[in-house]
Amino acid sequence: MTELKATRDAYGEALVEIGKNNNDVVVLDADLSASTKTAKFREHFPDRFFNVGVAEQNLINIAAGLSTCGKTVFASSFALFVTGRPWEQIRNTVAYSNLNVKIVASHGGISVGADGSSHQSLEDIAIMRVIPNMRVIVPCDANESRNAVLAAAATPGPFYIRLGREKVPMITGSGNKFKVGKAEVLRDGKDVTVIACGIMVDAALRAADILKKDGVEASVIDMHTIKPIDTETIMKYAGKTGCVVTAEEHSIIGGLGAAVCEFLSENHPVPVYRIGTRDCFGQSGEPASLLKKYNMTPENICEGVKKAIKMKK
């Protein structure tokens, strides 16, 4: 049976691991530490943890100030709140000065579930990706989340790492090498390239299994880093298969699909079909039901593949 673990749980564990090795690591939260799992860091290092309350703009400004004193700062809340409310502070204070602040958000995407549209962030990748100096990472599982957090801690400058609420299958191994800006090719096929991030990587792998029964060989790429995106791998596989499907738990406007289309349209135009929400808000419901309603299942990816291959012909 495949092990299930939430990416936010891996974040909390990684913070403790980093904190033990680096006394300059400081963690801030906006009164959601039990949900973001930064409470694990607080238990081990209470003198290096600060709960700023429900004040996300202050969260980012304090993080920025601490970073100017030589600290490596992790600032967390839910994805909707930590990107939307303090966007100006992220842009003008953190990113403009290229400060060493890591914004790690939990509860990204439609799979937040019953909390509904007010908590389901479907725009955060887009509004973080557009900010200069900001790196954007969306891990597919707990192992990749740990590695992404460790990489962010070791790399100077701003990061946005988007995590989820639900437990998800372990896809990558604990020993997998993680490099910011370098995608992982999980399947190698000749007919279509499926590029996915976050929970949609598992959906893409399931879709590839379905497609294989129909004689369609799909390459599956885990594009964990949305910015800087791995243009070399995109170019290689777009050239190899002649068509692309992107899959993300985010709006198709401004996210992974948009990033792939932007690059390919200028460098190697091929048919691209995007899986994601389509200019709409979410709603309350069970995660699996919502993914089905918004056409983000393995079966929907298969349908997208058929459309992309048809466009290729």
Sine and cosine of phi, psi and omega as CSV:
sin_phi,cos_phi,sin_psi,cos_psi,sin_omega,cos_omega
0.00,0.00,0.70,-0.71,-0.03,-1.00
-0.94,0.35,0.74,-0.67,0.03,-1.00
-0.94,0.35,0.67,-0.75,0.04,-1.00
-0.91,-0.41,0.69,-0.73,0.02,-1.00
-0.39,-0.92,0.66,-0.75,0.01,-1.00
-0.97,0.25,0.62,-0.78,0.02,-1.00
-0.91,0.42,-0.50,0.87,0.02,-1.00
-0.93,0.37,-0.53,0.85,0.07,-1.00
-0.91,0.43,-0.65,0.76,0.03,-1.00
-0.90,0.44,-0.55,0.83,0.04,-1.00
-0.88,0.47,-0.75,0.66,0.01,-1.00
-0.85,0.52,-0.67,0.74,0.01,-1.00
-0.92,0.40,-0.64,0.77,0.00,-1.00
-0.91,0.41,-0.60,0.80,0.03,-1.00
-0.87,0.49,-0.68,0.74,0.02,-1.00
-0.89,0.45,-0.67,0.74,0.02,-1.00
-0.88,0.48,-0.71,0.71,0.00,-1.00
-0.92,0.39,-0.67,0.74,-0.04,-1.00
-0.87,0.49,-0.55,0.84,0.01,-1.00
-0.93,0.36,-0.48,0.88,-0.07,-1.00
-0.99,-0.16,-0.18,0.98,-0.09,-1.00
-0.58,-0.82,0.95,-0.31,-0.03,-1.00
-0.95,0.31,-0.17,0.98,0.00,-1.00
-1.00,-0.02,0.02,1.00,0.05,-1.00
-0.99,0.17,0.79,-0.62,0.00,-1.00
-0.80,-0.60,0.61,-0.79,-0.04,-1.00
-0.84,-0.55,0.72,-0.69,0.04,-1.00
-0.85,-0.53,0.52,-0.86,0.05,-1.00
-0.58,-0.81,0.42,-0.91,-0.02,-1.00
-0.97,-0.25,0.85,0.53,0.10,-1.00
0.93,0.38,0.45,0.89,0.01,-1.00
-0.74,-0.67,0.49,0.87,-0.14,-0.99
-0.90,0.43,-0.47,0.88,0.04,-1.00
-0.93,0.37,-0.54,0.84,-0.02,-1.00
-1.00,0.06,-0.62,0.78,0.00,-1.00
-0.98,0.17,-0.24,0.97,0.01,-1.00
0.97,0.24,0.21,0.98,0.12,-0.99
-0.95,0.32,-0.21,0.98,0.06,-1.00
-0.86,0.51,-0.44,0.90,0.04,-1.00
-0.89,0.45,-0.64,0.77,0.04,-1.00
-0.92,0.39,-0.66,0.75,-0.01,-1.00
-0.86,0.51,-0.62,0.78,-0.01,-1.00
-0.89,0.46,-0.58,0.82,-0.04,-1.00
-1.00,0.00,-0.56,0.83,-0.11,-0.99
-0.72,-0.70,0.92,0.39,-0.07,-1.00
-0.88,0.48,-0.46,0.89,-0.01,-1.00
-0.98,0.20,-0.14,0.99,0.02,-1.00
-0.89,-0.45,0.30,0.95,0.02,-1.00
-0.85,-0.52,0.69,-0.72,-0.02,-1.00
-0.72,-0.70,0.84,-0.54,0.11,-0.99
-1.00,-0.10,0.93,-0.36,-0.07,-1.00
-1.00,0.03,-0.02,1.00,-0.04,-1.00
0.99,0.12,-0.12,-0.99,-0.01,-1.00
-0.98,0.19,0.97,0.24,-0.10,-0.99
-0.46,-0.89,0.96,0.28,-0.16,-0.99
-0.91,0.41,-0.56,0.83,0.04,-1.00
-0.91,0.42,-0.65,0.76,0.06,-1.00
-0.91,0.41,-0.61,0.79,0.05,-1.00
-0.79,0.61,-0.76,0.65,-0.05,-1.00
-0.94,0.33,-0.63,0.78,0.00,-1.00
-0.92,0.40,-0.65,0.76,0.06,-1.00
-0.90,0.43,-0.67,0.74,0.03,-1.00
-0.86,0.51,-0.68,0.73,0.00,-1.00
-0.88,0.47,-0.70,0.71,0.00,-1.00
-0.89,0.46,-0.70,0.72,0.02,-1.00
-0.89,0.46,-0.59,0.81,-0.01,-1.00
-0.91,0.40,-0.50,0.87,0.03,-1.00
-0.95,0.30,-0.19,0.98,0.04,-1.00
-0.99,-0.17,0.27,0.96,0.07,-1.00
1.00,-0.03,0.16,0.99,-0.02,-1.00
-1.00,-0.01,0.53,-0.85,0.19,-0.98
-1.00,-0.09,0.92,-0.40,-0.21,-0.98
-0.94,-0.35,0.77,-0.63,0.14,-0.99
-0.95,-0.31,0.81,-0.59,-0.02,-1.00
-0.85,-0.53,0.79,-0.61,-0.13,-0.99
-0.72,-0.70,0.49,-0.87,0.18,-0.98
-0.21,-0.98,-0.21,-0.98,0.10,-0.99
-0.95,0.32,0.49,-0.87,-0.10,-1.00
-0.83,0.56,-0.67,0.74,-0.04,-1.00
-0.89,0.45,-0.66,0.75,-0.11,-0.99
-0.99,0.16,-0.61,0.79,-0.11,-0.99
-0.99,0.15,-0.20,0.98,0.08,-1.00
-0.96,-0.28,-0.60,0.80,-0.09,-1.00
-0.98,0.18,-0.78,0.62,-0.08,-1.00
-0.92,0.39,-0.67,0.74,-0.03,-1.00
-0.97,-0.23,0.48,0.88,-0.10,-1.00
-0.84,0.55,-0.66,0.75,-0.02,-1.00
-0.89,0.45,-0.65,0.76,0.01,-1.00
-0.92,0.39,-0.62,0.79,0.05,-1.00
-0.89,0.46,-0.72,0.70,-0.04,-1.00
-0.93,0.37,-0.82,0.57,-0.20,-0.98
-0.99,0.12,-0.46,0.89,-0.05,-1.00
-0.98,-0.20,-0.77,0.64,-0.07,-1.00
-0.99,0.17,-0.85,0.52,-0.14,-0.99
-0.95,0.30,-0.67,0.75,-0.03,-1.00
-0.85,0.52,-0.62,0.79,0.01,-1.00
-1.00,-0.07,0.06,1.00,0.05,-1.00
0.81,0.59,0.74,0.67,-0.08,-1.00
-0.99,0.16,0.37,-0.93,-0.10,-1.00
-1.00,0.06,0.91,0.42,-0.02,-1.00
-0.88,-0.47,0.79,-0.61,0.01,-1.00
-0.95,-0.32,0.93,-0.37,0.02,-1.00
-1.00,-0.06,0.92,-0.39,-0.04,-1.00
-0.88,-0.47,0.90,-0.43,-0.11,-0.99
-0.94,-0.34,0.68,-0.73,0.15,-0.99
-0.98,-0.21,0.08,-1.00,0.06,-1.00
0.87,0.49,0.69,0.72,0.09,-1.00
-1.00,0.05,0.58,-0.81,0.16,-0.99
1.00,0.03,-0.02,-1.00,-0.08,-1.00
-0.95,0.30,-0.39,0.92,-0.07,-1.00
-0.96,0.29,-0.01,1.00,0.18,-0.98
-0.83,0.56,-0.53,0.85,0.20,-0.98
0.99,0.12,-0.84,-0.54,-0.20,-0.98
-0.91,0.41,-0.30,0.95,0.04,-1.00
-0.90,0.44,-0.37,0.93,0.13,-0.99
0.99,0.13,-0.12,-0.99,-0.16,-0.99
-0.89,0.46,-0.47,0.88,-0.02,-1.00
-0.92,0.40,-0.32,0.95,-0.02,-1.00
-0.88,-0.47,-0.06,1.00,-0.05,-1.00
-1.00,-0.07,0.98,-0.18,-0.04,-1.00
-0.99,0.15,0.89,-0.45,0.02,-1.00
-0.88,-0.48,0.17,0.98,-0.07,-1.00
-0.81,-0.59,-0.13,0.99,-0.19,-0.98
-0.91,0.42,-0.62,0.79,0.02,-1.00
-0.89,0.46,-0.68,0.74,-0.02,-1.00
-0.88,0.47,-0.72,0.70,-0.10,-1.00
-0.98,0.20,-0.33,0.95,0.12,-0.99
-1.00,0.09,-0.61,0.79,-0.05,-1.00
-0.90,0.44,-0.50,0.87,-0.08,-1.00
-0.98,0.21,-0.23,0.97,-0.06,-1.00
-0.99,0.13,0.82,-0.58,0.06,-1.00
-0.85,0.53,0.53,-0.85,0.01,-1.00
0.97,0.26,-0.15,0.99,-0.06,-1.00
-1.00,0.01,0.82,-0.57,0.14,-0.99
-1.00,-0.04,0.63,-0.78,-0.08,-1.00
-0.81,-0.58,0.84,-0.54,-0.05,-1.00
-0.79,-0.62,0.70,-0.71,0.04,-1.00
-0.78,-0.63,1.00,-0.04,-0.05,-1.00
-0.93,0.37,0.44,-0.90,-0.04,-1.00
-1.00,-0.07,-0.35,0.94,-0.02,-1.00
-0.41,-0.91,-0.05,-1.00,-0.08,-1.00
-0.92,0.40,-0.66,0.75,0.01,-1.00
-0.88,0.48,-0.70,0.71,-0.01,-1.00
-0.92,0.39,-0.54,0.84,0.04,-1.00
-0.90,0.44,-0.73,0.68,0.04,-1.00
-0.84,0.54,-0.74,0.67,-0.04,-1.00
-0.91,0.42,-0.58,0.81,0.02,-1.00
-0.92,0.39,-0.66,0.75,0.01,-1.00
-0.91,0.41,-0.67,0.74,0.04,-1.00
-0.90,0.44,-0.65,0.76,0.01,-1.00
-0.91,0.41,-0.64,0.77,0.01,-1.00
-0.90,0.43,-0.65,0.76,0.00,-1.00
-0.89,0.45,-0.52,0.85,-0.06,-1.00
-1.00,0.00,-0.08,1.00,-0.07,-1.00
-0.90,-0.43,0.89,-0.46,0.00,-1.00
-0.88,0.48,0.55,-0.84,0.10,-1.00
0.95,-0.32,0.11,-0.99,-0.10,-0.99
-0.97,0.26,0.59,-0.80,0.10,-1.00
-0.71,-0.70,0.52,-0.86,0.26,-0.96
-0.84,-0.55,0.87,-0.49,0.02,-1.00
-0.89,-0.46,0.83,-0.55,-0.07,-1.00
-0.97,-0.25,0.84,-0.54,-0.02,-1.00
-0.88,-0.47,0.20,-0.98,-0.05,-1.00
-0.92,-0.40,0.10,-1.00,-0.01,-1.00
-1.00,-0.02,-0.69,0.72,-0.16,-0.99
-0.99,0.17,0.40,-0.92,0.14,-0.99
-0.95,0.30,0.67,-0.74,-0.05,-1.00
-0.75,-0.66,0.36,-0.93,-0.02,-1.00
-0.90,0.43,0.55,-0.84,0.11,-0.99
-0.99,0.17,0.88,-0.48,-0.04,-1.00
-0.97,-0.26,-0.71,0.71,-0.04,-1.00
-1.00,-0.05,0.41,-0.91,0.03,-1.00
-0.99,0.13,0.37,-0.93,-0.02,-1.00
-0.90,0.43,-0.40,0.92,-0.01,-1.00
-1.00,-0.10,0.09,1.00,-0.02,-1.00
-0.87,0.50,0.69,-0.73,0.06,-1.00
-0.98,0.22,0.70,-0.71,0.02,-1.00
-0.87,-0.49,0.78,-0.62,0.04,-1.00
-0.75,-0.66,0.81,-0.59,0.03,-1.00
-0.86,0.52,0.80,-0.61,0.04,-1.00
1.00,0.07,0.11,0.99,0.00,-1.00
-0.83,-0.56,0.92,-0.39,-0.06,-1.00
-0.94,0.33,0.31,-0.95,0.08,-1.00
-0.94,-0.34,0.84,-0.53,0.06,-1.00
-1.00,0.04,0.92,-0.39,-0.08,-1.00
-1.00,-0.10,-0.46,0.89,0.08,-1.00
-0.66,-0.75,0.55,-0.84,-0.02,-1.00
-0.85,-0.52,0.96,-0.29,-0.01,-1.00
-0.77,-0.64,0.21,-0.98,-0.14,-0.99
-0.96,-0.27,-0.21,0.98,-0.18,-0.98
-0.99,-0.12,-0.54,0.84,-0.05,-1.00
-0.36,-0.93,0.47,-0.88,0.06,-1.00
-0.92,-0.38,0.84,-0.54,0.08,-1.00
-0.96,-0.27,0.88,-0.47,-0.01,-1.00
-0.94,-0.33,0.86,-0.52,-0.10,-0.99
-0.70,-0.71,0.27,-0.96,0.10,-1.00
-0.62,-0.79,0.33,-0.94,0.05,-1.00
0.87,0.49,-0.61,-0.80,-0.06,-1.00
-0.92,0.40,-0.28,0.96,-0.03,-1.00
-0.97,0.24,-0.16,0.99,0.09,-1.00
-0.92,0.38,-0.70,0.72,0.06,-1.00
-0.88,0.47,-0.66,0.75,0.04,-1.00
-0.88,0.47,-0.62,0.79,0.01,-1.00
-0.91,0.40,-0.65,0.76,0.04,-1.00
-0.91,0.42,-0.65,0.76,0.05,-1.00
-0.91,0.42,-0.64,0.77,0.04,-1.00
-0.89,0.46,-0.64,0.77,0.01,-1.00
-0.88,0.47,-0.60,0.80,0.05,-1.00
-0.91,0.42,-0.65,0.76,0.03,-1.00
-0.91,0.42,-0.71,0.70,-0.04,-1.00
-0.89,0.45,-0.58,0.82,-0.02,-1.00
-0.87,0.49,-0.58,0.81,0.03,-1.00
-0.91,0.42,-0.41,0.91,0.02,-1.00
-0.99,-0.11,0.14,0.99,0.04,-1.00
0.99,0.12,0.25,0.97,0.02,-1.00
-0.97,-0.24,0.84,-0.53,0.00,-1.00
-0.99,-0.14,0.91,-0.41,-0.06,-1.00
-0.95,-0.31,0.73,-0.68,0.22,-0.97
-0.99,0.16,0.67,-0.74,0.04,-1.00
-0.85,-0.52,0.83,-0.56,-0.05,-1.00
-0.88,-0.47,0.81,-0.59,0.10,-1.00
-1.00,0.06,0.99,-0.15,-0.02,-1.00
-1.00,-0.06,0.95,0.32,-0.06,-1.00
-0.91,0.41,-0.50,0.87,0.03,-1.00
-0.98,-0.18,0.92,-0.39,0.02,-1.00
-0.99,0.14,-0.50,0.87,0.06,-1.00
-0.52,-0.85,0.84,-0.54,-0.03,1.00
-0.96,0.28,0.76,-0.65,-0.06,-1.00
-0.98,0.18,0.49,-0.87,-0.08,-1.00
-0.99,0.14,1.00,0.08,-0.06,-1.00
-0.93,0.37,-0.49,0.87,0.00,-1.00
-0.89,0.45,-0.72,0.70,0.00,-1.00
-0.94,0.35,-0.64,0.77,0.05,-1.00
-0.86,0.51,-0.73,0.68,-0.01,-1.00
-0.88,0.47,-0.71,0.70,-0.04,-1.00
-0.86,0.51,-0.74,0.67,-0.10,-0.99
-0.99,0.14,-0.47,0.88,0.13,-0.99
-0.90,0.43,-0.63,0.77,0.05,-1.00
-0.93,0.36,-0.57,0.82,-0.04,-1.00
-0.96,0.30,-0.69,0.72,-0.12,-0.99
-0.98,-0.22,-0.38,0.93,0.07,-1.00
0.99,0.14,-0.03,1.00,0.09,-1.00
-0.35,-0.94,0.39,-0.92,-0.14,-0.99
-0.68,-0.73,0.60,-0.80,0.19,-0.98
-0.84,-0.54,0.75,-0.66,0.08,-1.00
-0.95,-0.31,0.51,-0.86,-0.02,-1.00
-0.64,-0.77,0.83,-0.56,-0.04,-1.00
-0.52,-0.85,0.48,-0.88,0.06,-1.00
-1.00,-0.06,0.90,0.43,-0.19,-0.98
-0.23,-0.97,0.25,-0.97,0.10,-0.99
-0.88,0.48,0.59,-0.81,0.08,-1.00
-0.95,0.32,-0.17,0.98,0.03,-1.00
-1.00,0.04,0.93,-0.37,0.13,-0.99
1.00,0.05,-0.05,1.00,-0.05,-1.00
-0.99,-0.15,-0.59,-0.81,-0.02,-1.00
-0.86,0.51,-0.75,0.66,-0.02,-1.00
-0.86,0.52,-0.66,0.75,0.02,-1.00
-0.91,0.42,-0.67,0.74,0.00,-1.00
-0.89,0.47,-0.68,0.73,0.02,-1.00
-0.91,0.42,-0.70,0.71,0.00,-1.00
-0.90,0.44,-0.64,0.77,0.01,-1.00
-0.86,0.51,-0.70,0.71,-0.02,-1.00
-0.94,0.34,-0.75,0.67,-0.07,-1.00
-0.92,0.39,-0.58,0.82,-0.03,-1.00
-0.90,0.45,-0.48,0.88,-0.02,-1.00
-1.00,-0.06,-0.36,0.93,-0.15,-0.99
-0.86,-0.51,-0.53,0.85,-0.03,-1.00
-0.33,-0.94,0.97,0.25,-0.08,-1.00
-0.87,0.49,0.84,-0.54,0.10,-0.99
-0.64,-0.77,0.31,-0.95,0.07,-1.00
-0.88,0.48,0.71,-0.71,0.05,-1.00
-0.75,-0.66,0.77,-0.64,0.10,-0.99
-0.89,-0.46,0.75,-0.67,-0.10,-0.99
-0.96,-0.30,0.76,-0.66,0.11,-0.99
-0.97,-0.26,0.78,-0.62,-0.01,-1.00
0.26,-0.97,-0.03,-1.00,0.05,-1.00
-0.96,0.29,0.50,-0.87,-0.14,-0.99
-0.89,-0.45,1.00,0.10,0.09,-1.00
0.81,0.59,0.79,0.62,-0.03,-1.00
-0.50,-0.86,0.26,-0.97,0.11,-0.99
-1.00,-0.03,0.26,-0.97,0.10,-1.00
-1.00,0.08,-0.24,-0.97,0.06,-1.00
-0.38,-0.93,0.16,-0.99,-0.02,-1.00
-0.96,0.27,0.64,-0.77,0.01,-1.00
0.20,-0.98,0.11,-0.99,0.08,-1.00
-0.94,0.33,0.62,-0.79,-0.06,-1.00
-0.78,0.62,-0.73,0.68,-0.03,-1.00
-0.89,0.45,-0.63,0.77,0.01,-1.00
-0.92,0.39,-0.62,0.79,0.00,-1.00
-0.93,0.37,-0.67,0.75,0.04,-1.00
-0.87,0.48,-0.59,0.81,0.05,-1.00
-0.94,0.34,-0.70,0.72,-0.02,-1.00
-0.88,0.47,-0.62,0.78,-0.05,-1.00
-1.00,-0.10,0.31,0.95,0.15,-0.99
0.86,0.51,0.78,0.62,-0.05,-1.00
-0.78,-0.62,0.60,0.80,-0.01,-1.00
-0.98,-0.21,0.20,-0.98,0.10,-0.99
-0.83,0.56,-0.61,0.79,0.01,-1.00
-0.91,0.42,-0.60,0.80,0.06,-1.00
-0.92,0.40,-0.59,0.81,0.07,-1.00
-0.90,0.44,-0.65,0.76,0.04,-1.00
-0.87,0.50,-0.66,0.75,0.05,-1.00
-0.89,0.45,-0.65,0.76,0.04,-1.00
-0.90,0.44,-0.61,0.79,0.04,-1.00
-0.88,0.47,-0.70,0.71,0.00,-1.00
-0.88,0.47,-0.64,0.77,0.03,-1.00
-0.92,0.39,-0.66,0.75,-0.01,-1.00
-0.91,0.41,-0.67,0.74,0.01,-1.00
-0.91,0.42,-0.63,0.78,0.02,-1.00
-0.89,0.45,-0.65,0.76,0.04,-1.00
-0.91,0.42,-0.57,0.82,0.02,-1.00
-0.89,0.46,-0.64,0.76,-0.04,-1.00
-0.96,0.27,0.00,0.00,0.00,0.00
